[in-house]
Structures are given as C-alpha cells and as structure tokens.
Amino acid sequence: MKAVVLRATGGPEALQLADVPVPQVGDGHSLVRVRAAGVNFADVLVRQGRYPEQPELPTVLGSEVAGEVDGRRVVGLPRHGGGGYAEYVAVPDEWLLPLPDSASFAEGAAFPLTFLTAWIPLTRQARVRPGTTVLVLAAAGGVGSAAVQVARALGARVVAAAGAEDKLDLPRELGAEEAYTYDGLADVRADVVVDPVGGEHFAGVLRLVRPLGVVLALGSAAGPWPGLDPALLVGRNVGVQGFYLGRLMRLDPGVVRAAFEELLPLWERGALRPVVGTELPLARAGEAHALIEQRRHRGKVVLVP
Ligand SMILES: NC(=O)c1ccc[n+]([C@@H]2O[C@H](COP(=O)([O-])OP(=O)(O)OC[C@H]3O[C@@H](n4cnc5c(N)ncnc54)[C@H](OP(=O)(O)O)[C@@H]3O)[C@@H](O)[C@H]2O)c1
C-alpha cells in the first residue's frame, strides 16, 4: 500500500510517499480503508523532532482518519504514533466511532481531535453557559474553528482572535460576534479563554480574564509557556486549566467516548460542522505540513489517499 513515511526528522520534504506493507491487525483492532486523514499541528511537531513524545523512526504520521471497515463508514483514532497518512491503518476497536451519513470522509477526518479538544474543556473544565463570554485564540485554525462552534452551540458569546486580519472572516462566519488580531485584544474581557497558542500570548490573555474566569491551556503552537506564579492567579481570582486529549484517552477513555456521544447529535444535525480548508493527495503531505507550519491554512488540512 501507499503511505507517507517519515524516516528522519526535518522539513516538510522529509515526508515521502512510499510502498509499505499493509499493517498487521492485532486482537481488538480493525483494519480501516482510509478515505481521508486529518493533519494536526502535533504531526508537524513530530516531523520537526519537537514533540514531547517522539515516536521511533521510521514512522507513518496521522492520528485521525475517516474510512471504511467492512462497508461501515467510520471515524478512527489510531493510537501509538499514528499511521493514518496511508491507504490502510489498524485502529483499536474502542476508537472506531460512527461517521454520520451527512458527513463526507474529509469532514470525518477533520472532526474528532479538534472537536473533542474543544468540547471536553468547554463542558467539563470551564462549564460554559448561555451568556458566558469565550475568547478563542487561533480561531481560524483547527482547534480554534471547532472551539468557536462549540462555544456558540453552548450559548456563549464568542470573541475570536487570530494572527492576521484575513483570518477573521472564518470565525465571524462561524458565529463569533467580535474578531480581532492579537494586537487588538487590550480592551477585551472574557470569562473563558481558549488558548491553543501558548508562548507569550498565554501571559497576555491572563490579563483579559474576568474574576472567577479561566484560561484553558490547550497548546503551545507559538512556543513554550512562560513560568506561572500562583500568586498572580490568586491576586486576579482566575484559574488555568490544562487539557491534553492523548493522555485522557489513555487514562480515562470513558470520558472521551462519552464526549463523542454528546457531540454526535450536534454534528448530525449540522449544529457543528468541521471546516475542511484544504484537501490534498497523500503525495503532497509535505505541502500540507508547510501550510500549517507557515500559518497559511484555514480550518483543517486533510490528506486523501
Ligand atoms: N491539548 C490537546 O489535547 C490538543 C489537541 C489538539 C491540538 N492541540 C494543540 O492545539 C493547537 C492547535 O492545533 P491544530 O492542529 O488545530 O493547529 P491549528 O490551530 O490549525 O494551527 C496552529 C495555529 O497556531 C497559531 N500560531 C501562533 N503562533 C504560531 C507559530 N509560531 N507557529 C505556528 N502556528 C502559530 C496559528 O494561527 P494564527 O496565525 O491565527 O495565530 C496557527 O494557525 C496546537 O498547539 C496543538 O498542539 C492540543
């Protein structure tokens, strides 16, 4: 079968299409015929050699797919390093989830990781309610575009932020009432901040949280988080909650599956819809990574075998 193989960390050109054996399927796993594979920022970090849990090389990246098993349309979350950028991937049966009839395969590959990463913190850690103001950073990206929709679906008022003016239309279309570039946030105040960006932005948004509010720290695309003194949180009556889906899938899979069950009806009736900004064939996986690395994409980038 064809697969995108990463033999050594490096630039986007390190991703090479190759012929490899179809994966062996162990007990409790199914072989998925991949119709679309989601590309995530974490994949970019692995390719660059910057991910905290680097897989052994060579490897095939890709930790979410949509495809078919015995004619059944599924969403699949391959574990342990991925394997999704391929024609076939072995997926643990517990992470084979239904793909709604209304969704395309590309949408299926764009849905699970971003929407779970938005839904679980916004329902379990921040407890968003009608009237809550939620500020979403990187709001035109994968997690961000999901978080705007989830916050709206929960009745929140959404303020979006992104790195460039021309990224603000998408979150506005998804229901954000206000949208700013990062340098325009000084007067914004929010109860909840969804932060997939980290770095210096994290320190900046702490100042925008209202008393009794919370920053949801989801990622550090812009670089490592600065040190955090609890005295600052105490003094401002604010909290920080961290969220890492991969570890939750290992330690408390029932919560993740329950969250997916909650998301399904919203997805089926169109209240939530993943934004597929770009579809590329497997052979162009390097371009897919370059788009994300250079912050030129919108929504999700999806590979189609
Ligand atoms: N905690 C979890 O379980 C979990 C799960 C999935 C993803 N994540 C994290 O959430 C973040 C978003 O993931 P994603 O796959 O949806 O990616 P994404 O948001 O589609 O892409 C990353 C975005 O980060 C922003 N960014 C800011 N500074 C950047 C920089 N120096 N380099 C690159 N991007 C920068 C860019 O948006 P602007 O140009 O608008 O700033 C870019 O579009 C990542 O940090 C990822 O690791 C965490």
Ligand as a Chemical Component Dictionary entry (heavy atoms), coordinates in Angstrom:
data_LIG
# 
_chem_comp.id                   LIG 
_chem_comp.type                 NON-POLYMER 
_chem_comp.pdbx_formal_charge   0 
_chem_comp.three_letter_code    LIG 
# 
loop_
_chem_comp_atom.comp_id 
_chem_comp_atom.atom_id 
_chem_comp_atom.alt_atom_id 
_chem_comp_atom.type_symbol 
_chem_comp_atom.charge 
_chem_comp_atom.model_Cartn_x 
_chem_comp_atom.model_Cartn_y 
_chem_comp_atom.model_Cartn_z 
_chem_comp_atom.pdbx_ordinal 
LIG N1  N1  N 0  -4.426 19.714 24.280 1  
LIG C1  C1  C 0  -4.790 18.831 23.358 2  
LIG O1  O1  O 0  -5.222 17.740 23.634 3  
LIG C2  C2  C 0  -4.636 19.238 21.924 4  
LIG C3  C3  C 0  -5.298 18.554 20.899 5  
LIG C4  C4  C 0  -5.165 19.033 19.588 6  
LIG C5  C5  C 0  -4.363 20.147 19.347 7  
LIG N2  N2  N 1  -3.718 20.738 20.367 8  
LIG C6  C6  C 0  -2.879 21.914 20.188 9  
LIG O2  O2  O 0  -3.723 22.972 19.781 10 
LIG C7  C7  C 0  -3.014 23.810 18.890 11 
LIG C8  C8  C 0  -3.782 23.886 17.591 12 
LIG O3  O3  O 0  -3.733 22.626 16.920 13 
LIG P1  P1  P 0  -4.303 22.479 15.463 14 
LIG O4  O4  O 0  -3.847 21.154 14.953 15 
LIG O5  O5  O -1 -5.749 22.798 15.441 16 
LIG O6  O6  O 0  -3.487 23.590 14.666 17 
LIG P2  P2  P 0  -4.011 24.974 14.063 18 
LIG O7  O7  O 0  -4.690 25.753 15.116 19 
LIG O8  O8  O 0  -4.786 24.681 12.839 20 
LIG O9  O9  O 0  -2.636 25.652 13.693 21 
LIG C9  C9  C 0  -1.883 26.281 14.687 22 
LIG C10 C10 C 0  -2.233 27.767 14.754 23 
LIG O10 O10 O 0  -1.479 28.342 15.794 24 
LIG C11 C11 C 0  -1.281 29.700 15.506 25 
LIG N3  N3  N 0  0.118  30.078 15.781 26 
LIG C12 C12 C 0  0.509  31.083 16.580 27 
LIG N4  N4  N 0  1.813  31.173 16.609 28 
LIG C13 C13 C 0  2.309  30.209 15.805 29 
LIG C14 C14 C 0  3.607  29.825 15.423 30 
LIG N5  N5  N 0  4.701  30.451 15.901 31 
LIG N6  N6  N 0  3.748  28.796 14.552 32 
LIG C15 C15 C 0  2.680  28.141 14.082 33 
LIG N7  N7  N 0  1.396  28.470 14.423 34 
LIG C16 C16 C 0  1.223  29.501 15.282 35 
LIG C17 C17 C 0  -1.620 29.914 14.040 36 
LIG O11 O11 O 0  -2.841 30.663 13.984 37 
LIG P3  P3  P 0  -2.743 32.272 13.927 38 
LIG O12 O12 O 0  -1.905 32.592 12.719 39 
LIG O13 O13 O 0  -4.133 32.711 13.815 40 
LIG O14 O14 O 0  -2.074 32.672 15.205 41 
LIG C18 C18 C 0  -1.860 28.529 13.506 42 
LIG O15 O15 O 0  -2.863 28.520 12.542 43 
LIG C19 C19 C 0  -1.612 23.228 18.758 44 
LIG O16 O16 O 0  -0.784 23.871 19.694 45 
LIG C20 C20 C 0  -1.819 21.777 19.110 46 
LIG O17 O17 O 0  -0.637 21.177 19.565 47 
LIG C21 C21 C 0  -3.844 20.314 21.641 48 
# 
loop_
_chem_comp_bond.comp_id 
_chem_comp_bond.atom_id_1 
_chem_comp_bond.atom_id_2 
_chem_comp_bond.value_order 
_chem_comp_bond.pdbx_ordinal 
LIG N1  C1  SING 1  
LIG C1  O1  DOUB 2  
LIG C1  C2  SING 3  
LIG C2  C3  SING 4  
LIG C2  C21 DOUB 5  
LIG C3  C4  DOUB 6  
LIG C4  C5  SING 7  
LIG C5  N2  DOUB 8  
LIG N2  C6  SING 9  
LIG N2  C21 SING 10 
LIG C6  O2  SING 11 
LIG C6  C20 SING 12 
LIG O2  C7  SING 13 
LIG C7  C8  SING 14 
LIG C7  C19 SING 15 
LIG C8  O3  SING 16 
LIG O3  P1  SING 17 
LIG P1  O4  DOUB 18 
LIG P1  O5  SING 19 
LIG P1  O6  SING 20 
LIG O6  P2  SING 21 
LIG P2  O7  DOUB 22 
LIG P2  O8  SING 23 
LIG P2  O9  SING 24 
LIG O9  C9  SING 25 
LIG C9  C10 SING 26 
LIG C10 O10 SING 27 
LIG C10 C18 SING 28 
LIG O10 C11 SING 29 
LIG C11 N3  SING 30 
LIG C11 C17 SING 31 
LIG N3  C12 SING 32 
LIG N3  C16 SING 33 
LIG C12 N4  DOUB 34 
LIG N4  C13 SING 35 
LIG C13 C14 SING 36 
LIG C13 C16 DOUB 37 
LIG C14 N5  SING 38 
LIG C14 N6  DOUB 39 
LIG N6  C15 SING 40 
LIG C15 N7  DOUB 41 
LIG N7  C16 SING 42 
LIG C17 O11 SING 43 
LIG C17 C18 SING 44 
LIG O11 P3  SING 45 
LIG P3  O12 DOUB 46 
LIG P3  O13 SING 47 
LIG P3  O14 SING 48 
LIG C18 O15 SING 49 
LIG C19 O16 SING 50 
LIG C19 C20 SING 51 
LIG C20 O17 SING 52 
# 
